[in-house]
Amino acid sequence: VPLTLLSANSETDVLLVEMGLRKKGDLTYLTQLVQPNIVIMTGIGKAHIEFFSNQRQLAHAKCEIFRRALQWQSNATRHAFIQYRSAYSSLIQEKAHRAGYEIIPYEGDDKLSENLNLSYAIGNHFNLSEETIQNGLSRFQSSSHRLNVLKTPTITLIDDSYNANPDGVQYALQYMRRFKGRKIIVLGDMLELGKHSQAEHQAIVDHAINEEVDLMFLFGEQTKQMSSDVLSLLHYESRDEL
């Protein structure tokens, strides 16, 4: 976050800052640095839930980003883009409203459409034309190891190996829906899930079946507990064996 802020100069019109958290208080600290006048809340997942008693506590921690306006912001309307049907969306909207944010809701049929609809909502907020927004989306390039598509004459490889959490894996599975052919997943452990780990790993099996995955290769201690009577799961003890 500090490096992103320092990259701005007098010619910067809009600065988009990704702010993450692992524990309570992280966003309070980052928000003091960034002092955002626009907040984009993409939902409450379960990444890092090991450090919280439950998902509601995680939602409260994410809402630390909604702070009352500083004096220099007091005359400007602040806006919050909030996923309307996400977990604890009513709590998020209440926190945003109390801090003086004007709420702009968005939603979608799945995680991909949510992101597309959010992109259009933000573009419209900045008075961009539909053509400009579409051109931006068509030129989008993922960062390293995040849904990077590599193609050979016979195989399409989707590299999403940067990290793994339940919502991210579900997003990747939904992304695979647009591709034809046999679908194979290679999955390592999803970490920092605490007492939710076994249930969240098993839930991935249901998502994979729903997205018509044919085969799953698994690696790690947590994935050993995953099972299915419908989908073929192959677990390996070492990366070399895998």
C-alpha positions in Angstrom: 0.0 0.0 0.0 2.7 2.6 0.8 4.5 1.8 -2.5 1.3 2.3 -4.4 0.7 5.6 -2.7 4.2 6.7 -3.4 3.8 5.9 -7.1 1.2 8.7 -7.5 2.3 12.1 -8.7 0.7 15.4 -9.7 -0.6 13.9 -12.9 -2.5 11.1 -11.2 -6.3 11.4 -11.6 -7.4 8.2 -9.9 -5.3 5.9 -7.6 -6.7 2.4 -7.2 -5.2 0.8 -4.0 -5.8 -2.9 -3.1 -6.1 -3.1 0.7 -6.0 -6.6 2.3 -6.2 -7.8 5.8 -5.2 -10.9 7.8 -6.2 -9.7 11.3 -8.4 -7.2 13.1 -6.9 -3.7 12.9 -5.1 -4.2 9.6 -7.6 -2.1 7.7 -7.8 0.6 10.4 -4.1 1.2 9.8 -4.2 1.1 6.0 -7.2 3.3 5.9 -5.4 6.0 7.9 -2.7 5.9 5.2 -5.0 5.9 2.1 -8.0 7.9 3.4 -10.2 6.7 0.5 -13.1 8.7 -0.8 -14.3 5.7 -2.8 -14.5 2.1 -1.4 -15.0 -1.0 -3.5 -16.2 -3.9 -1.3 -16.1 -7.1 -3.3 -17.7 -9.2 -0.5 -16.9 -11.2 2.6 -15.1 -14.4 1.8 -13.3 -16.8 4.2 -9.6 -16.0 3.4 -7.7 -15.7 6.8 -10.8 -16.8 8.8 -8.4 -18.7 11.0 -7.7 -15.5 12.8 -11.4 -14.8 13.6 -14.1 -16.6 15.6 -16.5 -16.5 12.7 -17.3 -14.9 9.4 -19.3 -12.1 11.0 -16.2 -11.0 12.9 -14.3 -11.0 9.6 -17.0 -8.8 8.1 -16.6 -6.3 11.0 -12.8 -6.2 10.4 -13.4 -5.4 6.7 -15.7 -2.6 7.7 -12.9 -0.9 9.4 -12.3 0.7 6.0 -15.4 2.9 6.6 -14.2 5.8 8.7 -15.8 9.2 9.1 -14.5 11.8 6.7 -11.5 13.9 7.6 -11.9 17.7 7.5 -10.5 18.0 4.0 -13.0 15.4 2.8 -16.0 16.9 4.5 -17.5 18.7 1.5 -17.1 15.8 -0.9 -19.6 12.9 -1.3 -17.9 9.6 -0.7 -19.1 6.5 -2.4 -19.1 2.8 -1.6 -19.6 0.0 -4.2 -21.1 -2.9 -2.3 -21.9 -6.4 -3.5 -25.6 -6.4 -2.8 -26.2 -10.1 -2.2 -22.9 -11.1 -0.5 -22.7 -12.4 3.1 -23.4 -9.7 5.6 -24.2 -7.1 2.9 -26.7 -5.4 5.3 -24.0 -5.0 7.9 -21.6 -3.6 5.4 -24.2 -1.1 4.1 -25.0 0.0 7.6 -21.4 0.6 8.5 -20.8 2.5 5.2 -24.0 4.6 5.7 -23.0 5.5 9.3 -19.6 6.7 8.0 -21.3 9.0 5.5 -20.8 6.9 2.3 -23.3 7.0 -0.5 -23.9 3.3 -1.4 -23.8 2.1 -5.0 -25.0 -1.6 -5.1 -24.1 -4.2 -7.7 -24.7 -7.9 -8.1 -24.4 -10.7 -10.6 -25.4 -14.3 -11.4 -21.9 -15.6 -10.5 -18.6 -14.3 -9.3 -17.4 -13.4 -12.9 -20.6 -11.5 -13.7 -20.3 -9.7 -10.4 -16.9 -8.4 -11.3 -18.0 -7.4 -14.8 -21.0 -5.5 -13.5 -18.8 -3.9 -10.9 -16.4 -2.7 -13.6 -19.3 -1.1 -15.5 -20.7 0.5 -12.4 -17.3 2.1 -11.6 -16.8 3.1 -15.2 -20.2 4.8 -15.3 -19.4 6.5 -12.0 -16.5 8.2 -13.7 -18.6 9.0 -16.8 -16.8 6.6 -19.1 -18.6 5.5 -22.2 -19.7 1.8 -22.6 -17.2 1.5 -25.5 -14.3 2.7 -23.3 -15.3 0.3 -20.6 -15.5 -2.6 -23.0 -12.1 -1.7 -24.5 -10.6 -1.7 -21.1 -12.0 -5.1 -20.2 -10.8 -6.5 -23.5 -7.2 -5.4 -22.9 -7.2 -6.6 -19.3 -4.1 -8.7 -18.3 -4.0 -10.7 -15.1 -1.1 -10.2 -12.7 1.4 -13.1 -12.3 -0.1 -16.5 -11.5 -3.6 -15.1 -11.3 -5.9 -16.7 -14.0 -3.2 -16.5 -16.6 -4.3 -18.5 -19.7 -1.5 -20.4 -21.5 -2.5 -22.3 -24.7 -0.9 -25.1 -26.6 -2.4 -26.9 -29.7 -4.0 -29.5 -27.4 -4.1 -28.0 -23.8 -5.3 -24.8 -22.2 -3.6 -24.2 -18.9 -5.0 -21.8 -16.4 -2.4 -20.7 -14.0 -4.1 -19.5 -10.8 -1.3 -20.6 -8.4 -0.6 -17.3 -6.7 -2.5 -18.5 -3.6 -5.8 -20.3 -2.7 -8.8 -19.5 -0.6 -12.4 -20.9 -0.9 -13.8 -17.9 -2.9 -10.8 -17.7 -5.2 -11.0 -21.4 -6.1 -14.7 -21.1 -6.7 -14.1 -18.1 -8.9 -11.5 -20.1 -10.9 -13.9 -23.0 -11.3 -16.6 -20.7 -12.6 -14.0 -19.2 -15.0 -13.3 -22.7 -16.4 -17.0 -22.9 -17.4 -16.3 -20.9 -20.6 -13.8 -23.5 -21.9 -14.7 -26.7 -23.7 -13.1 -30.1 -23.3 -12.0 -32.3 -20.4 -11.5 -30.3 -17.2 -8.7 -31.2 -14.8 -8.0 -29.4 -11.5 -4.7 -29.4 -9.6 -5.2 -28.1 -6.1 -3.0 -27.6 -3.1 -4.0 -26.8 0.5 -6.0 -23.7 1.2 -4.4 -22.3 4.3 -5.4 -20.1 7.3 -9.0 -21.5 7.5 -8.7 -22.9 11.0 -11.6 -24.9 12.2 -13.4 -24.3 8.9 -10.6 -26.1 6.9 -12.1 -29.5 6.4 -15.6 -28.2 5.5 -14.2 -25.6 3.1 -12.0 -28.1 1.3 -14.9 -30.6 1.0 -17.1 -27.8 -0.4 -14.7 -27.4 -3.3 -15.6 -30.9 -4.4 -19.3 -29.8 -4.8 -18.3 -26.7 -6.7 -16.0 -28.8 -9.0 -18.9 -31.3 -9.7 -21.2 -28.3 -10.4 -18.7 -26.9 -13.0 -18.4 -30.4 -14.6 -14.8 -31.0 -13.6 -13.6 -34.5 -14.7 -10.6 -35.1 -12.4 -8.8 -33.5 -9.5 -5.2 -33.9 -8.6 -4.6 -33.0 -4.9 -1.5 -32.2 -2.9 -1.1 -31.3 0.8 -2.3 -32.4 4.3 -5.6 -30.6 4.2 -6.7 -32.0 0.8 -6.3 -35.6 2.2 -9.8 -35.3 3.8 -11.5 -34.5 0.5 -13.7 -37.3 -0.9 -16.3 -38.0 -3.5 -18.4 -40.8 -4.9 -18.9 -38.9 -8.2 -15.6 -37.2 -9.0 -12.2 -38.8 -9.3 -9.8 -37.4 -6.7 -6.1 -38.4 -6.8 -3.9 -37.3 -3.8 -0.1 -37.2 -3.9 2.4 -37.1 -1.1 5.1 -35.1 -2.9 5.3 -32.5 -5.7 7.6 -34.8 -7.7 5.0 -37.6 -7.5 2.3 -35.2 -8.5 
